[in-house]
Amino acid sequence: MAESFGADAARYDRARPRYPAALIDRIVSVVPGRQVLDVGCGTGIVARQFAAAGCRVLGVDVDARMADLARRRGLDVEVAAFEAWEPAGRAFDAVVSGQTWHWVDPVAGAARAAQVLRPGGLLALFWNAGRPAPAVADAFAEVYRRVTPDTLAARQSATSAVDGYTALCAKAAEGIGKANGFADPEHWRFDWERPYTRDEWLDQLPTQGAFTRLPKPELEEVLAGVGAAIDAAGGSFTMHYATLAVAAKRTG
């Protein structure tokens, strides 16, 4: 699944949500310099936000299609799995990863981050967890259970996104502790909202991991059902996001 997102890299880059400025500002404010390594950079959504904040960013991604689009957006990207990536003696002030670290071995990845971080540098791992209002969430879940009853989409719709990503944060923090070289991880949360029109949400939905490998007829039925649910809600809805982060400083 980790390599399925590049099937439509342009849609992914266009439709996926960005990250709150407060998160970017907090990371930049505590690191010793402006050299940033973006792990699992994809099309460069995170990297561009850090570049806009005055950082020099190198991206690493396993998918050459995603990396190619990021390069066309002006970013420097190397194609590799992070655990096998060769830093070639380079050092960074921050290693960041948005919506990606669950594809990385949590201990080996943290150990590699410790290898390339300067003392006082920061490893910051974060995810966007979204949930619409209960009535809209229930309508979406009904579509997933009806059309794709035995899939990840149906299973995820029955649980809280915040709970799911909180568990990922805990696993990441455990990996950081086992890797050594870091102070105790901190857990951050940033709450924000984003309104979506029907077309905007239907543009993003196929970029989510639960749908990237869904057969086309089933995906089209899901999109029709979700679109009808949004129409019934007035043609738009608000997604309530919590951006959850784990951050740990590299010790000397």
C-alpha positions in Angstrom: 0.0 0.0 0.0 2.9 2.4 0.7 3.7 2.4 -3.0 0.1 2.7 -4.2 -0.2 6.5 -3.7 1.9 7.3 -6.7 -0.6 5.9 -9.1 -2.2 9.4 -9.3 0.5 11.6 -7.8 -1.0 14.8 -9.2 -4.3 14.2 -7.5 -2.5 13.4 -4.3 -0.6 16.6 -4.4 -3.7 18.6 -5.3 -6.2 17.1 -2.9 -4.4 16.1 0.3 -4.6 18.5 3.2 -1.6 20.5 4.4 -0.5 20.8 8.0 -1.2 23.7 10.4 1.2 26.6 10.4 1.5 26.3 14.2 3.1 22.8 13.8 5.7 24.1 11.2 6.4 27.1 13.3 6.9 25.1 16.5 9.4 22.8 14.8 11.4 25.6 13.2 11.5 27.5 16.4 13.3 24.8 18.4 15.8 23.4 15.9 19.4 24.6 15.8 19.5 25.4 12.1 17.4 25.2 8.9 18.6 21.9 7.2 15.5 19.6 7.1 15.2 16.0 5.9 11.6 15.0 4.9 11.1 11.3 5.2 8.4 9.9 2.9 8.1 13.3 1.3 5.7 12.1 -1.4 4.9 14.9 -3.7 6.5 17.5 -1.4 3.5 18.8 0.6 5.4 18.9 3.9 8.7 19.9 2.2 7.2 23.0 0.5 5.7 24.2 3.9 9.2 24.0 5.5 10.8 25.6 2.5 8.3 28.5 2.8 9.4 28.8 6.4 13.0 29.4 5.3 14.3 25.9 5.5 16.5 24.0 3.0 14.8 20.6 2.5 15.9 17.2 1.2 13.2 14.7 0.6 13.4 10.9 0.6 10.7 8.7 -0.8 10.3 5.1 -1.8 8.0 5.9 -4.8 9.8 7.3 -7.9 6.5 8.7 -9.3 5.9 10.8 -6.2 9.5 11.9 -6.2 9.4 13.0 -9.8 6.4 15.3 -9.2 8.2 16.7 -6.1 11.2 17.5 -8.3 9.0 19.2 -10.8 7.8 21.4 -7.9 11.5 22.4 -7.3 12.4 20.0 -4.5 15.5 17.9 -4.1 14.4 14.3 -3.6 16.2 10.9 -3.4 14.4 7.6 -4.0 14.9 5.0 -1.3 13.3 3.4 1.7 14.5 5.5 4.6 15.9 2.5 6.5 18.2 1.7 3.5 18.9 5.3 2.5 22.5 6.4 2.4 23.1 9.8 4.1 26.7 10.0 2.8 27.9 12.0 5.8 25.2 14.6 5.6 23.7 16.1 8.8 20.4 17.8 9.5 18.7 20.0 12.1 15.4 18.3 11.8 14.0 15.0 10.4 10.3 15.3 9.8 7.7 12.9 8.4 4.1 13.7 7.6 1.5 11.0 7.3 4.3 8.5 6.5 6.2 7.1 9.5 3.8 4.1 9.9 5.4 2.8 6.7 8.9 3.0 8.4 10.3 0.5 10.8 9.9 2.5 14.1 13.2 1.4 15.6 15.4 1.3 12.5 13.9 4.6 11.3 14.6 6.3 14.6 18.1 5.0 14.6 18.7 6.3 11.1 17.3 9.7 12.2 19.6 9.7 15.2 22.5 9.0 12.8 21.9 12.1 10.7 20.6 14.6 13.2 22.9 17.2 14.8 23.0 17.4 18.6 19.9 19.4 19.6 18.2 18.5 16.3 14.6 17.3 16.3 12.8 14.2 15.0 9.2 15.2 14.4 6.6 12.7 13.2 3.0 13.8 12.6 -0.3 12.8 11.2 -3.6 14.5 10.3 -6.6 12.7 11.9 -9.9 13.9 10.4 -13.5 13.4 11.4 -16.6 15.1 10.1 -19.7 15.8 12.1 -21.4 12.6 13.4 -24.3 12.6 11.0 -21.9 13.0 8.0 -19.5 10.4 9.4 -22.4 7.9 9.8 -23.6 8.5 6.3 -20.1 7.9 4.9 -19.7 4.7 7.1 -22.9 3.3 5.7 -21.6 3.6 2.2 -18.4 1.8 3.1 -20.2 -1.0 4.9 -22.6 -1.5 2.0 -20.1 -1.3 -0.9 -16.9 -2.5 0.6 -17.9 -4.4 3.8 -14.6 -6.4 4.3 -12.1 -3.6 3.6 -9.9 -1.1 5.5 -12.4 1.7 4.7 -15.2 -0.2 6.5 -13.1 -1.0 9.5 -11.7 2.5 9.8 -15.2 4.0 9.7 -16.1 2.2 12.8 -13.3 3.7 14.9 -12.1 7.2 15.9 -9.4 8.5 13.6 -7.8 10.3 16.5 -7.6 7.0 18.5 -6.0 5.3 15.5 -3.4 7.9 15.0 -2.8 8.2 18.7 -1.8 4.5 18.6 0.6 5.2 15.8 2.1 8.0 17.8 2.6 5.7 20.7 4.3 3.1 18.5 6.6 5.8 17.1 7.5 7.0 20.6 8.3 3.5 21.6 10.6 3.1 18.6 12.4 6.4 19.4 13.0 5.1 23.0 14.4 1.8 21.8 16.7 3.5 19.2 18.6 5.5 21.9 20.1 8.9 21.2 17.0 10.9 22.0 15.5 12.8 24.9 12.0 11.6 26.0 9.5 12.2 23.2 6.9 14.9 23.5 3.3 14.6 22.2 1.7 17.6 20.5 -1.8 18.2 19.2 -3.1 20.9 16.9 -6.8 21.2 16.3 -8.1 22.9 13.1 -11.0 22.7 10.6 -11.3 22.7 6.8 -14.6 23.0 4.8 -15.0 20.7 1.8 -17.3 21.0 -1.1 -18.6 17.8 -2.7 -16.1 17.9 -5.5 -13.2 18.7 -3.2 -13.9 15.7 -1.0 -14.5 13.3 -3.9 -11.2 14.5 -5.4 -9.3 13.6 -2.2 -11.0 10.3 -1.3 -9.3 8.1 -3.9 -5.9 9.3 -2.5 -6.5 7.7 0.9 -4.9 4.3 1.6 -8.2 2.6 2.1 -9.1 3.3 -1.6 -5.9 3.5 -3.6 -6.1 -0.2 -4.6 -9.9 -0.5 -4.7 -11.2 -1.9 -8.1 -12.6 0.9 -10.2 -16.3 -0.3 -10.2 -16.3 -0.4 -6.4 -14.5 3.0 -6.1 -17.0 4.6 -8.5 -19.9 3.2 -6.3 -18.2 4.5 -3.2 -17.8 8.0 -4.7 -21.4 8.0 -5.9 -22.6 7.1 -2.4 -20.4 9.6 -0.6 -21.3 12.3 -3.1 -25.0 11.6 -2.4 -24.4 11.8 1.3 -22.7 15.2 0.9 -25.5 16.4 -1.3 -28.0 15.4 1.5 -25.9 17.5 3.9 -26.2 20.6 1.8 -23.4 20.1 -0.7 -20.5 20.6 1.7 -19.3 19.7 5.2 -16.5 20.6 7.6 -13.7 18.2 8.5 -12.5 18.5 12.0 -8.8 17.8 12.0 -6.4 17.0 14.9 -2.8 17.0 13.8 -1.0 14.6 16.2 2.8 14.8 16.5 5.6 13.0 18.3 8.8 15.0 18.7 12.1 14.1 20.3 15.4 16.0 20.5 18.7 14.4 19.6 21.0 14.3 22.6 24.6 15.2 22.4 
